[in-house]
Amino acid sequence: MDIPRHWRLNKQRYALTGEVCPHCQAKIFPPRDVCPECGGEAKTEFEFSGRGEIYSYTNIYNAPEGFEESIPYTVALVKLEEGPLVTAQLTDLGEQKVEIGMPVEMITRKLRNDGDERGLLVYGYKFRPLMTA
């Protein structure tokens, strides 16, 4: 990923910032400027709570370039409390078994190194099992 694109995506990568449609109130992630529900212009920022539940998941054993050091790992479709589905890696599972409907929360973690040992460290969101107080 080039550095300008990395900085341009900071809000959605670190804070799950998307948009809300002022016409139909649909919550949109990632940001699109045009509402997929009603086709209206949607440029109002909306910060998602970061909480949701596992909608579907799979285990990755043959990772794409840049993610080899993480295998095996679990990637999930997470249905956010506000509605949108996002794809993300699950982390901090320990011995916990992943299940459909399992509550999760967003955290910011290192995704990969972009380049050699002096390359850009790319951080973004992952999800972990919801921590109970």
The first five atom37 places (N, CA, C, CB, O) and aatype in JSON, in Angstrom:
{
  "aatype": [12, 3, 9, 14, 1, 8, 17, 1, 10, 2, 11, 5, 1, 18, 0, 10, 16, 7, 6, 19, 4, 14, 8, 4, 5, 0, 11, 9, 13, 14, 14, 1, 3, 19, 4, 14, 6, 4, 7, 7, 6, 0, 11, 16, 6, 13, 6, 13, 15, 7, 1, 7, 6, 9, 18, 15, 18, 16, 2, 9, 18, 2, 0, 14, 6, 7, 13, 6, 6, 15, 9, 14, 18, 16, 19, 0, 10, 19, 11, 10, 6, 6, 7, 14, 10, 19, 16, 0, 5, 10, 16, 3, 10, 7, 6, 5, 11, 19, 6, 9, 7, 12, 14, 19, 6, 12, 9, 16, 1, 11, 10, 1, 2, 3, 7, 3, 6, 1, 7, 10, 10, 19, 18, 7, 18, 11, 13, 1, 14, 10, 12, 16, 0],
  "atom_mask": [
    [1, 1, 1, 1, 1],
    [1, 1, 1, 1, 1],
    [1, 1, 1, 1, 1],
    [1, 1, 1, 1, 1],
    [1, 1, 1, 1, 1],
    [1, 1, 1, 1, 1],
    [1, 1, 1, 1, 1],
    [1, 1, 1, 1, 1],
    [1, 1, 1, 1, 1],
    [1, 1, 1, 1, 1],
    [1, 1, 1, 1, 1],
    [1, 1, 1, 1, 1],
    [1, 1, 1, 1, 1],
    [1, 1, 1, 1, 1],
    [1, 1, 1, 1, 1],
    [1, 1, 1, 1, 1],
    [1, 1, 1, 1, 1],
    [1, 1, 1, 0, 1],
    [1, 1, 1, 1, 1],
    [1, 1, 1, 1, 1],
    [1, 1, 1, 1, 1],
    [1, 1, 1, 1, 1],
    [1, 1, 1, 1, 1],
    [1, 1, 1, 1, 1],
    [1, 1, 1, 1, 1],
    [1, 1, 1, 1, 1],
    [1, 1, 1, 1, 1],
    [1, 1, 1, 1, 1],
    [1, 1, 1, 1, 1],
    [1, 1, 1, 1, 1],
    [1, 1, 1, 1, 1],
    [1, 1, 1, 1, 1],
    [1, 1, 1, 1, 1],
    [1, 1, 1, 1, 1],
    [1, 1, 1, 1, 1],
    [1, 1, 1, 1, 1],
    [1, 1, 1, 1, 1],
    [1, 1, 1, 1, 1],
    [1, 1, 1, 0, 1],
    [1, 1, 1, 0, 1],
    [1, 1, 1, 1, 1],
    [1, 1, 1, 1, 1],
    [1, 1, 1, 1, 1],
    [1, 1, 1, 1, 1],
    [1, 1, 1, 1, 1],
    [1, 1, 1, 1, 1],
    [1, 1, 1, 1, 1],
    [1, 1, 1, 1, 1],
    [1, 1, 1, 1, 1],
    [1, 1, 1, 0, 1],
    [1, 1, 1, 1, 1],
    [1, 1, 1, 0, 1],
    [1, 1, 1, 1, 1],
    [1, 1, 1, 1, 1],
    [1, 1, 1, 1, 1],
    [1, 1, 1, 1, 1],
    [1, 1, 1, 1, 1],
    [1, 1, 1, 1, 1],
    [1, 1, 1, 1, 1],
    [1, 1, 1, 1, 1],
    [1, 1, 1, 1, 1],
    [1, 1, 1, 1, 1],
    [1, 1, 1, 1, 1],
    [1, 1, 1, 1, 1],
    [1, 1, 1, 1, 1],
    [1, 1, 1, 0, 1],
    [1, 1, 1, 1, 1],
    [1, 1, 1, 1, 1],
    [1, 1, 1, 1, 1],
    [1, 1, 1, 1, 1],
    [1, 1, 1, 1, 1],
    [1, 1, 1, 1, 1],
    [1, 1, 1, 1, 1],
    [1, 1, 1, 1, 1],
    [1, 1, 1, 1, 1],
    [1, 1, 1, 1, 1],
    [1, 1, 1, 1, 1],
    [1, 1, 1, 1, 1],
    [1, 1, 1, 1, 1],
    [1, 1, 1, 1, 1],
    [1, 1, 1, 1, 1],
    [1, 1, 1, 1, 1],
    [1, 1, 1, 0, 1],
    [1, 1, 1, 1, 1],
    [1, 1, 1, 1, 1],
    [1, 1, 1, 1, 1],
    [1, 1, 1, 1, 1],
    [1, 1, 1, 1, 1],
    [1, 1, 1, 1, 1],
    [1, 1, 1, 1, 1],
    [1, 1, 1, 1, 1],
    [1, 1, 1, 1, 1],
    [1, 1, 1, 1, 1],
    [1, 1, 1, 0, 1],
    [1, 1, 1, 1, 1],
    [1, 1, 1, 1, 1],
    [1, 1, 1, 1, 1],
    [1, 1, 1, 1, 1],
    [1, 1, 1, 1, 1],
    [1, 1, 1, 1, 1],
    [1, 1, 1, 0, 1],
    [1, 1, 1, 1, 1],
    [1, 1, 1, 1, 1],
    [1, 1, 1, 1, 1],
    [1, 1, 1, 1, 1],
    [1, 1, 1, 1, 1],
    [1, 1, 1, 1, 1],
    [1, 1, 1, 1, 1],
    [1, 1, 1, 1, 1],
    [1, 1, 1, 1, 1],
    [1, 1, 1, 1, 1],
    [1, 1, 1, 1, 1],
    [1, 1, 1, 1, 1],
    [1, 1, 1, 1, 1],
    [1, 1, 1, 0, 1],
    [1, 1, 1, 1, 1],
    [1, 1, 1, 1, 1],
    [1, 1, 1, 1, 1],
    [1, 1, 1, 0, 1],
    [1, 1, 1, 1, 1],
    [1, 1, 1, 1, 1],
    [1, 1, 1, 1, 1],
    [1, 1, 1, 1, 1],
    [1, 1, 1, 0, 1],
    [1, 1, 1, 1, 1],
    [1, 1, 1, 1, 1],
    [1, 1, 1, 1, 1],
    [1, 1, 1, 1, 1],
    [1, 1, 1, 1, 1],
    [1, 1, 1, 1, 1],
    [1, 1, 1, 1, 1],
    [1, 1, 1, 1, 1],
    [1, 1, 1, 1, 1]
  ],
  "atom_positions": [
    [[0.85, -1.16, 0.0], [0.0, 0.0, 0.0], [0.9, 1.23, 0.0], [-0.97, 0.0, 1.21], [1.84, 1.31, 0.79]],
    [[0.61, 2.18, -0.88], [1.42, 3.39, -0.9], [1.07, 4.28, 0.3], [1.21, 4.15, -2.22], [-0.04, 4.22, 0.83]],
    [[2.03, 5.1, 0.71], [1.87, 5.92, 1.91], [0.7, 6.89, 1.82], [3.14, 6.69, 2.18], [-0.05, 6.99, 2.79]],
    [[0.48, 7.62, 0.69], [-0.68, 8.52, 0.65], [-2.01, 7.79, 0.86], [-0.71, 9.25, -0.69], [-2.88, 8.3, 1.56]],
    [[-2.17, 6.62, 0.28], [-3.41, 5.86, 0.47], [-3.55, 5.43, 1.93], [-3.44, 4.62, -0.46], [-4.65, 5.48, 2.49]],
    [[-2.45, 5.01, 2.54], [-2.47, 4.6, 3.94], [-3.01, 5.73, 4.81], [-1.06, 4.19, 4.4], [-3.89, 5.5, 5.64]],
    [[-2.49, 6.96, 4.64], [-2.93, 8.08, 5.46], [-4.38, 8.47, 5.15], [-2.01, 9.29, 5.25], [-5.11, 8.89, 6.04]],
    [[-4.79, 8.34, 3.9], [-6.16, 8.67, 3.51], [-7.17, 7.75, 4.18], [-6.31, 8.59, 1.99], [-8.31, 8.16, 4.43]],
    [[-6.79, 6.53, 4.47], [-7.7, 5.54, 5.06], [-7.63, 5.48, 6.58], [-7.4, 4.17, 4.5], [-8.28, 4.63, 7.19]],
    [[-6.86, 6.36, 7.23], [-6.67, 6.3, 8.68], [-7.96, 6.27, 9.47], [-5.86, 7.47, 9.12], [-8.11, 5.44, 10.36]],
    [[-8.91, 7.16, 9.17], [-10.14, 7.22, 9.97], [-10.9, 5.91, 9.94], [-11.04, 8.35, 9.48], [-11.34, 5.43, 10.99]],
    [[-11.06, 5.31, 8.77], [-11.81, 4.06, 8.73], [-11.01, 2.89, 9.28], [-12.24, 3.76, 7.31], [-11.6, 1.95, 9.81]],
    [[-9.7, 2.92, 9.18], [-8.87, 1.82, 9.7], [-8.73, 1.85, 11.21], [-7.5, 1.88, 9.07], [-8.67, 0.8, 11.85]],
    [[-8.69, 3.05, 11.81], [-8.43, 3.15, 13.24], [-9.68, 3.41, 14.08], [-7.45, 4.24, 13.49], [-9.68, 3.09, 15.27]],
    [[-10.72, 3.96, 13.51], [-11.89, 4.33, 14.31], [-13.2, 3.83, 13.72], [-11.95, 5.82, 14.46], [-14.27, 4.19, 14.21]],
    [[-13.14, 3.0, 12.69], [-14.35, 2.54, 12.0], [-15.26, 3.72, 11.68], [-15.1, 1.5, 12.87], [-16.45, 3.72, 12.0]],
    [[-14.68, 4.74, 11.03], [-15.46, 5.91, 10.63], [-16.01, 5.66, 9.24], [-14.59, 7.2, 10.66], [-15.27, 5.42, 8.29]],
    [[-17.32, 5.73, 9.13], [-18.01, 5.57, 7.86], [-18.87, 6.8, 7.61], [0.0, 0.0, 0.0], [-18.46, 7.93, 7.89]],
    [[-20.03, 6.57, 7.07], [-20.95, 7.67, 6.78], [-22.37, 7.27, 7.13], [-20.87, 8.08, 5.29], [-22.69, 6.09, 7.24]],
    [[-23.21, 8.28, 7.32], [-24.63, 8.06, 7.52], [-25.36, 8.86, 6.44], [-25.1, 8.48, 8.97], [-25.01, 10.01, 6.16]],
    [[-26.36, 8.25, 5.86], [-27.14, 8.91, 4.82], [-28.14, 9.87, 5.47], [-27.88, 7.87, 3.92], [-28.93, 9.44, 6.31]],
    [[-28.12, 11.16, 5.12], [-29.06, 12.11, 5.71], [-30.49, 11.91, 5.19], [-28.6, 13.53, 5.44], [-31.43, 12.47, 5.75]],
    [[-30.64, 11.13, 4.12], [-31.96, 10.93, 3.51], [-32.71, 9.75, 4.12], [-31.82, 10.73, 2.01], [-33.9, 9.85, 4.42]],
    [[-32.0, 8.62, 4.3], [-32.68, 7.41, 4.8], [-32.07, 6.88, 6.1], [-32.64, 6.32, 3.74], [-32.54, 5.88, 6.63]],
    [[-31.03, 7.55, 6.61], [-30.36, 7.2, 7.86], [-29.58, 5.88, 7.82], [-31.36, 7.13, 8.96], [-29.21, 5.36, 8.87]],
    [[-29.33, 5.33, 6.63], [-28.53, 4.11, 6.5], [-27.11, 4.39, 6.94], [-28.55, 3.57, 5.05], [-26.55, 5.44, 6.62]],
    [[-26.53, 3.47, 7.67], [-25.13, 3.56, 8.11], [-24.28, 2.85, 7.07], [-24.92, 2.94, 9.54], [-24.57, 1.72, 6.7]],
    [[-23.22, 3.51, 6.6], [-22.44, 3.03, 5.46], [-20.98, 2.82, 5.87], [-22.53, 4.02, 4.28], [-20.35, 3.72, 6.41]],
    [[-20.46, 1.61, 5.61], [-19.05, 1.32, 5.83], [-18.61, 0.29, 4.81], [-18.79, 0.82, 7.27], [-19.27, -0.73, 4.64]],
    [[-17.48, 0.54, 4.12], [-16.65, 1.73, 4.19], [-17.35, 2.92, 3.54], [-15.3, 1.47, 3.5], [-18.35, 2.75, 2.85]],
    [[-16.83, 4.16, 3.78], [-17.47, 5.35, 3.23], [-17.56, 5.27, 1.71], [-16.7, 6.62, 3.64], [-16.63, 4.8, 1.05]],
    [[-18.68, 5.73, 1.15], [-18.88, 5.65, -0.31], [-19.36, 6.94, -0.94], [-19.86, 4.57, -0.62], [-19.29, 7.08, -2.16]],
    [[-19.83, 7.9, -0.16], [-20.38, 9.18, -0.63], [-21.75, 9.06, -1.28], [-19.42, 9.8, -1.61], [-22.49, 10.04, -1.33]],
    [[-22.11, 7.88, -1.78], [-23.44, 7.65, -2.33], [-24.05, 6.48, -1.57], [-23.39, 7.36, -3.88], [-23.45, 5.42, -1.46]],
    [[-25.25, 6.7, -1.05], [-25.91, 5.68, -0.24], [-26.32, 4.49, -1.09], [-27.14, 6.28, 0.44], [-27.0, 4.66, -2.1]],
    [[-25.91, 3.27, -0.71], [-26.29, 2.08, -1.46], [-27.77, 1.73, -1.27], [-25.43, 0.9, -1.04], [-28.33, 0.94, -2.04]],
    [[-28.41, 2.3, -0.26], [-29.83, 2.02, 0.0], [-30.75, 2.88, -0.85], [-30.14, 2.25, 1.47], [-31.67, 2.36, -1.49]],
    [[-30.51, 4.22, -0.88], [-31.44, 5.12, -1.56], [-30.82, 5.88, -2.72], [-32.01, 6.11, -0.59], [-31.53, 6.53, -3.48]],
    [[-29.49, 5.81, -2.87], [-28.81, 6.5, -3.97], [-28.55, 7.97, -3.7], [0.0, 0.0, 0.0], [-28.03, 8.67, -4.57]],
    [[-28.91, 8.45, -2.52], [-28.68, 9.85, -2.17], [-27.24, 10.11, -1.8], [0.0, 0.0, 0.0], [-26.47, 9.19, -1.53]],
    [[-26.88, 11.4, -1.78], [-25.54, 11.78, -1.39], [-25.38, 11.59, 0.11], [-25.24, 13.24, -1.79], [-26.22, 12.02, 0.9]],
    [[-24.28, 10.93, 0.51], [-24.05, 10.63, 1.92], [-22.63, 10.99, 2.28], [-24.33, 9.13, 2.24], [-21.72, 10.18, 2.09]],
    [[-22.42, 12.19, 2.79], [-21.06, 12.63, 3.14], [-20.93, 12.97, 4.61], [-20.67, 13.83, 2.3], [-19.91, 13.53, 5.02]],
    [[-21.93, 12.64, 5.42], [-21.87, 12.93, 6.84], [-21.13, 11.8, 7.55], [-23.29, 13.11, 7.43], [-21.54, 10.65, 7.48]],
    [[-20.03, 12.15, 8.23], [-19.24, 11.13, 8.93], [-20.04, 10.49, 10.06], [-17.95, 11.73, 9.48], [-20.86, 11.14, 10.71]],
    [[-19.78, 9.2, 10.27], [-20.42, 8.46, 11.35], [-19.39, 7.51, 11.93], [-21.69, 7.68, 10.84], [-18.77, 6.74, 11.2]],
    [[-19.19, 7.57, 13.25], [-18.25, 6.67, 13.9], [-19.0, 5.48, 14.5], [-17.44, 7.42, 14.99], [-19.85, 5.65, 15.37]],
    [[-18.68, 4.3, 14.02], [-19.32, 3.08, 14.5], [-18.82, 2.72, 15.9], [-19.06, 1.92, 13.53], [-17.71, 3.1, 16.28]],
    [[-19.63, 2.01, 16.64], [-19.29, 1.64, 18.02], [-18.12, 0.66, 18.09], [-20.5, 1.05, 18.71], [-17.4, 0.63, 19.09]],
    [[-17.94, -0.13, 17.06], [-16.89, -1.15, 17.08], [-17.36, -2.46, 17.67], [0.0, 0.0, 0.0], [-16.57, -3.4, 17.79]],
    [[-18.62, -2.54, 18.06], [-19.17, -3.78, 18.61], [-20.06, -4.45, 17.57], [-19.96, -3.51, 19.92], [-20.72, -3.79, 16.77]],
    [[-20.07, -5.78, 17.62], [-20.9, -6.52, 16.7], [-20.88, -8.0, 17.06], [0.0, 0.0, 0.0], [-20.55, -8.38, 18.18]],
    [[-21.24, -8.82, 16.08], [-21.23, -10.27, 16.29], [-20.76, -10.97, 15.03], [-22.63, -10.78, 16.7], [-20.89, -10.44, 13.93]],
    [[-20.22, -12.17, 15.21], [-19.73, -12.96, 14.09], [-20.93, -13.4, 13.24], [-18.92, -14.2, 14.59], [-21.86, -14.02, 13.74]],
    [[-20.87, -13.05, 11.97], [-21.9, -13.43, 11.01], [-21.48, -14.7, 10.26], [-22.18, -12.28, 10.0], [-22.3, -15.58, 9.98]],
    [[-20.18, -14.79, 9.96], [-19.59, -15.95, 9.3], [-18.08, -15.87, 9.5], [-19.97, -16.01, 7.76], [-17.55, -14.81, 9.83]],
    [[-17.38, -16.99, 9.3], [-15.93, -16.96, 9.48], [-15.28, -18.12, 8.73], [-15.56, -17.03, 10.97], [-15.95, -19.07, 8.33]],
    [[-13.96, -18.0, 8.56], [-13.17, -19.06, 7.95], [-11.76, -18.99, 8.53], [-13.15, -18.94, 6.4], [-11.33, -17.95, 9.01]],
    [[-11.06, -20.1, 8.47], [-9.67, -20.17, 8.92], [-8.76, -20.13, 7.7], [-9.41, -21.45, 9.78], [-9.02, -20.82, 6.71]],
    [[-7.71, -19.33, 7.77], [-6.77, -19.16, 6.66], [-5.49, -19.93, 6.98], [-6.47, -17.65, 6.41], [-4.86, -19.73, 8.02]],
    [[-5.12, -20.82, 6.06], [-3.9, -21.6, 6.22], [-2.87, -21.29, 5.13], [-4.23, -23.08, 6.2], [-1.69, -21.6, 5.29]],
    [[-3.32, -20.68, 4.03], [-2.44, -20.33, 2.91], [-2.63, -18.83, 2.67], [-2.77, -21.17, 1.61], [-3.45, -18.42, 1.86]],
    [[-1.85, -18.01, 3.39], [-2.05, -16.57, 3.42], [-1.47, -15.87, 2.19], [-1.44, -15.99, 4.66], [-0.5, -16.34, 1.6]],
    [[-2.07, -14.73, 1.82], [-1.5, -13.92, 0.75], [-0.2, -13.26, 1.2], [-2.5, -12.85, 0.29], [0.11, -13.22, 2.4]],
    [[0.56, -12.75, 0.25], [1.84, -12.11, 0.53], [1.67, -11.0, 1.57], [2.45, -11.53, -0.77], [0.75, -10.18, 1.48]],
    [[2.56, -11.0, 2.55], [2.52, -10.0, 3.6], [1.85, -10.49, 4.88], [0.0, 0.0, 0.0], [1.95, -9.85, 5.92]],
    [[1.15, -11.61, 4.79], [0.42, -12.13, 5.95], [0.91, -13.52, 6.36], [-1.06, -12.18, 5.65], [0.3, -14.16, 7.22]],
    [[2.0, -13.99, 5.76], [2.48, -15.35, 6.0], [2.83, -15.6, 7.47], [3.7, -15.62, 5.14], [2.63, -16.7, 7.97]],
    [[3.35, -14.58, 8.16], [3.77, -14.78, 9.55], [2.6, -14.98, 10.49], [4.6, -13.6, 10.01], [2.79, -15.37, 11.64]],
    [[1.39, -14.72, 10.03], [0.21, -14.82, 10.89], [-0.51, -16.17, 10.81], [-0.76, -13.73, 10.54], [-1.36, -16.45, 11.65]],
    [[-0.18, -17.01, 9.81], [-0.95, -18.23, 9.61], [-0.7, -19.24, 10.72], [-0.62, -18.85, 8.27], [0.4, -19.3, 11.28]],
    [[-1.69, -20.04, 11.04], [-3.08, -19.92, 10.62], [-3.79, -18.81, 11.39], [-3.81, -21.26, 10.81], [-3.45, -18.53, 12.54]],
    [[-4.78, -18.17, 10.75], [-5.56, -17.14, 11.41], [-7.01, -17.22, 10.94], [-4.97, -15.74, 11.13], [-7.33, -17.87, 9.95]],
    [[-7.88, -16.56, 11.68], [-9.31, -16.59, 11.39], [-9.76, -15.23, 10.88], [-10.11, -16.99, 12.65], [-9.44, -14.2, 11.46]],
    [[-10.51, -15.25, 9.79], [-11.1, -14.04, 9.22], [-12.62, -14.19, 9.34], [-10.66, -13.81, 7.72], [-13.17, -15.26, 9.08]],
    [[-13.28, -13.1, 9.73], [-14.72, -13.17, 9.95], [-15.45, -12.04, 9.24], [-15.03, -13.12, 11.43], [-14.89, -10.97, 9.0]],
    [[-16.7, -12.31, 8.91], [-17.65, -11.26, 8.57], [-18.29, -10.87, 9.89], [-18.73, -11.72, 7.48], [-18.9, -11.71, 10.56]],
    [[-18.16, -9.6, 10.26], [-18.71, -9.12, 11.51], [-19.88, -8.2, 11.18], [-17.64, -8.38, 12.37], [-19.73, -7.24, 10.43]],
    [[-21.05, -8.5, 11.76], [-22.2, -7.63, 11.6], [-22.15, -6.62, 12.74], [-23.56, -8.43, 11.6], [-22.36, -6.97, 13.9]],
    [[-21.86, -5.36, 12.4], [-21.78, -4.32, 13.4], [-23.16, -4.04, 14.01], [-21.19, -3.04, 12.8], [-24.18, -4.26, 13.36]],
    [[-23.19, -3.55, 15.24], [-24.46, -3.23, 15.9], [-25.3, -2.28, 15.05], [-24.19, -2.59, 17.27], [-26.53, -2.34, 15.07]],
    [[-24.63, -1.41, 14.29], [-25.33, -0.42, 13.48], [-25.78, -0.96, 12.13], [-24.46, 0.78, 13.27], [-26.46, -0.26, 11.38]],
    [[-25.42, -2.22, 11.8], [-25.94, -2.83, 10.59], [-24.95, -3.33, 9.56], [0.0, 0.0, 0.0], [-25.09, -4.47, 9.11]],
    [[-23.93, -2.54, 9.15], [-23.04, -3.01, 8.08], [-22.26, -4.26, 8.45], [-22.09, -1.92, 7.71], [-21.99, -4.53, 9.63]],
    [[-21.89, -5.02, 7.43], [-20.99, -6.17, 7.58], [-19.59, -5.73, 7.21], [-21.45, -7.37, 6.69], [-19.39, -5.06, 6.19]],
    [[-18.6, -6.09, 8.03], [-17.21, -5.8, 7.72], [-16.41, -7.09, 7.8], [-16.63, -4.73, 8.7], [-16.75, -8.0, 8.56]],
    [[-15.37, -7.16, 7.01], [-14.48, -8.31, 7.02], [-13.25, -7.95, 7.85], [-14.08, -8.74, 5.58], [-12.67, -6.88, 7.66]],
    [[-12.86, -8.82, 8.75], [-11.7, -8.53, 9.59], [-11.11, -9.81, 10.15], [-12.09, -7.58, 10.73], [-11.78, -10.84, 10.25]],
    [[-9.84, -9.72, 10.51], [-9.18, -10.83, 11.18], [-9.61, -10.84, 12.64], [-7.63, -10.71, 11.05], [-9.79, -9.79, 13.25]],
    [[-9.77, -12.04, 13.2], [-10.05, -12.18, 14.63], [-8.73, -12.38, 15.36], [-11.02, -13.38, 14.9], [-7.8, -12.99, 14.83]],
    [[-8.66, -11.85, 16.58], [-7.44, -11.95, 17.37], [-7.8, -12.19, 18.83], [-6.59, -10.67, 17.22], [-8.97, -12.11, 19.21]],
    [[-6.81, -12.49, 19.63], [-6.98, -12.7, 21.08], [-7.99, -13.81, 21.39], [-7.44, -11.41, 21.74], [-8.74, -13.72, 22.36]],
    [[-7.99, -14.84, 20.57], [-8.96, -15.93, 20.76], [-8.52, -16.91, 21.84], [-9.17, -16.68, 19.45], [-9.37, -17.51, 22.51]],
    [[-7.22, -17.08, 22.02], [-6.75, -18.08, 22.97], [-7.31, -19.44, 22.6], [0.0, 0.0, 0.0], [-7.21, -19.87, 21.45]],
    [[-7.9, -20.1, 23.56], [-8.5, -21.42, 23.32], [-9.99, -21.31, 23.01], [-8.29, -22.32, 24.53], [-10.66, -22.33, 22.84]],
    [[-10.51, -20.08, 22.93], [-11.93, -19.88, 22.7], [-12.33, -20.31, 21.29], [-12.3, -18.41, 22.92], [-11.65, -20.0, 20.31]],
    [[-13.42, -21.03, 21.21], [-13.94, -21.5, 19.93], [-14.77, -20.39, 19.29], [-14.78, -22.79, 20.11], [-15.62, -19.8, 19.95]],
    [[-14.53, -20.12, 18.01], [-15.3, -19.11, 17.29], [-16.66, -19.69, 16.94], [-14.54, -18.64, 16.0], [-16.76, -20.83, 16.47]],
    [[-17.71, -18.91, 17.16], [-19.07, -19.35, 16.85], [-19.85, -18.24, 16.19], [-19.79, -19.82, 18.12], [-19.64, -17.06, 16.48]],
    [[-20.76, -18.6, 15.29], [-21.68, -17.64, 14.69], [-22.48, -17.0, 15.83], [-22.64, -18.32, 13.63], [-22.97, -17.69, 16.72]],
    [[-22.61, -15.67, 15.79], [-23.34, -14.95, 16.83], [-22.49, -14.53, 18.01], [0.0, 0.0, 0.0], [-22.98, -13.83, 18.9]],
    [[-21.22, -14.94, 18.05], [-20.33, -14.58, 19.15], [-20.13, -13.06, 19.16], [-18.97, -15.31, 19.02], [-19.8, -12.48, 18.13]],
    [[-20.32, -12.4, 20.33], [-20.1, -10.95, 20.4], [-18.62, -10.62, 20.34], [-20.72, -10.38, 21.69], [-17.79, -11.27, 20.97]],
    [[-18.29, -9.58, 19.57], [-16.91, -9.16, 19.38], [-16.82, -7.64, 19.46], [-16.36, -9.67, 18.04], [-17.82, -6.93, 19.36]],
    [[-15.58, -7.15, 19.63], [-15.33, -5.72, 19.64], [-14.09, -5.42, 18.81], [-15.16, -5.19, 21.09], [-13.19, -6.24, 18.7]],
    [[-14.06, -4.22, 18.23], [-12.96, -3.8, 17.38], [-11.79, -3.33, 18.23], [-13.42, -2.68, 16.43], [-11.97, -2.67, 19.26]],
    [[-10.6, -3.68, 17.78], [-9.37, -3.16, 18.37], [-8.42, -2.82, 17.23], [-8.72, -4.19, 19.38], [-8.56, -3.34, 16.13]],
    [[-7.46, -1.95, 17.49], [-6.46, -1.59, 16.49], [-5.22, -2.43, 16.73], [-6.13, -0.06, 16.54], [-4.7, -2.49, 17.85]],
    [[-4.76, -3.06, 15.68], [-3.58, -3.92, 15.76], [-2.76, -3.81, 14.48], [-3.99, -5.39, 16.01], [-3.24, -3.31, 13.46]],
    [[-1.53, -4.28, 14.56], [-0.66, -4.33, 13.38], [-1.25, -5.35, 12.41], [0.82, -4.7, 13.77], [-1.6, -6.47, 12.79]],
    [[-1.36, -4.95, 11.14], [-1.82, -5.86, 10.11], [-0.66, -6.52, 9.39], [-2.7, -5.13, 9.1], [-0.66, -7.74, 9.17]],
    [[0.35, -5.71, 9.03], [1.5, -6.26, 8.3], [2.59, -5.21, 8.16], [1.07, -6.77, 6.92], [2.38, -4.03, 8.45]],
    [[3.77, -5.66, 7.71], [4.84, -4.76, 7.28], [4.69, -4.59, 5.79], [6.26, -5.31, 7.66], [4.5, -5.57, 5.07]],
    [[4.77, -3.37, 5.32], [4.71, -3.12, 3.88], [6.14, -2.86, 3.4], [3.77, -1.91, 3.54], [6.63, -1.74, 3.47]],
    [[6.79, -3.89, 2.92], [8.17, -3.77, 2.48], [9.1, -4.52, 3.4], [0.0, 0.0, 0.0], [8.68, -5.41, 4.14]],
    [[10.39, -4.14, 3.36], [11.41, -4.81, 4.18], [11.31, -4.34, 5.63], [12.81, -4.53, 3.63], [10.31, -3.75, 6.04]],
    [[12.37, -4.63, 6.41], [12.34, -4.28, 7.84], [12.25, -2.77, 8.07], [13.57, -4.82, 8.54], [11.92, -2.35, 9.18]],
    [[12.53, -1.95, 7.08], [12.4, -0.49, 7.21], [11.12, 0.01, 6.55], [13.62, 0.21, 6.59], [10.92, 1.22, 6.43]],
    [[10.26, -0.9, 6.14], [9.03, -0.52, 5.45], [7.97, 0.03, 6.39], [0.0, 0.0, 0.0], [8.15, 0.08, 7.61]],
    [[6.88, 0.44, 5.82], [5.76, 1.01, 6.54], [5.06, -0.07, 7.36], [4.77, 1.68, 5.58], [4.74, -1.13, 6.83]],
    [[4.81, 0.19, 8.63], [4.01, -0.71, 9.46], [2.55, -0.32, 9.25], [4.41, -0.64, 10.98], [2.18, 0.83, 9.47]],
    [[1.74, -1.26, 8.82], [0.34, -0.98, 8.53], [-0.51, -1.49, 9.68], [-0.09, -1.63, 7.19], [-0.53, -2.68, 9.98]],
    [[-1.22, -0.57, 10.32], [-2.13, -0.9, 11.41], [-3.56, -0.76, 10.91], [-1.89, -0.01, 12.65], [-3.82, -0.02, 9.96]],
    [[-4.47, -1.45, 11.55], [-5.87, -1.35, 11.18], [-6.7, -2.07, 12.21], [0.0, 0.0, 0.0], [-6.22, -2.44, 13.27]],
    [[-7.97, -2.27, 11.88], [-8.86, -2.9, 12.85], [-8.86, -4.42, 12.71], [-10.27, -2.36, 12.69], [-8.77, -4.97, 11.62]],
    [[-8.97, -5.05, 13.85], [-9.25, -6.47, 13.98], [-10.35, -6.57, 15.02], [-7.95, -7.31, 14.4], [-10.71, -5.58, 15.65]],
    [[-10.89, -7.75, 15.21], [-11.92, -7.94, 16.23], [-11.49, -9.03, 17.19], [-13.28, -8.28, 15.59], [-10.82, -9.99, 16.79]],
    [[-11.87, -8.88, 18.45], [-11.59, -9.87, 19.47], [-12.9, -10.18, 20.19], [-10.5, -9.36, 20.46], [-13.86, -9.42, 20.11]],
    [[-12.94, -11.31, 20.91], [-14.14, -11.6, 21.69], [-14.43, -10.44, 22.65], [-13.97, -12.93, 22.49], [-13.51, -9.86, 23.23]],
    [[-15.69, -10.11, 22.81], [-16.09, -9.0, 23.67], [-15.61, -9.26, 25.09], [-17.62, -8.79, 23.64], [-15.88, -10.31, 25.66]],
    [[-14.9, -8.29, 25.64], [-14.39, -8.39, 27.01], [-15.52, -8.03, 27.96], [-13.14, -7.46, 27.23], [-16.14, -6.97, 27.82]],
    [[-15.78, -8.88, 28.92], [-16.82, -8.59, 29.91], [-16.19, -8.0, 31.15], [-17.63, -9.85, 30.26], [-15.09, -8.39, 31.55]],
    [[-16.88, -7.07, 31.76], [-16.33, -6.39, 32.94], [-16.52, -7.21, 34.2], [-16.97, -5.03, 33.13], [-16.12, -6.79, 35.28]]
  ]
}
